[in-house]
């Protein structure tokens, strides 16, 4: 694999890390702005979770592709 393949894989993995950190920070802010009532679980925000998981999945698949096929 050439240097460009390593750099591309590294950049995709950094994107994955930023996606995960951004989702965690977003969720923390939402819980501060709209705390759940006492005795209940935090509400599920399916759209936010789906978007973060989709981005994470694309990053993982792209990193795997680059790691195996970059020449």
Number of C-alpha atoms within 10 A of each C-alpha: 11 8 10 12 18 16 12 16 22 15 14 21 18 13 16 21 14 13 19 16 12 13 17 13 12 13 16 13 12 14 13 10 9 11 14 13 9 7 6 8 9 14 11 8 10 9 9 13 13 11 13 18 16 13 15 20 13 14 21 17 12 16 21 15 13 20 16 12 10 15 11
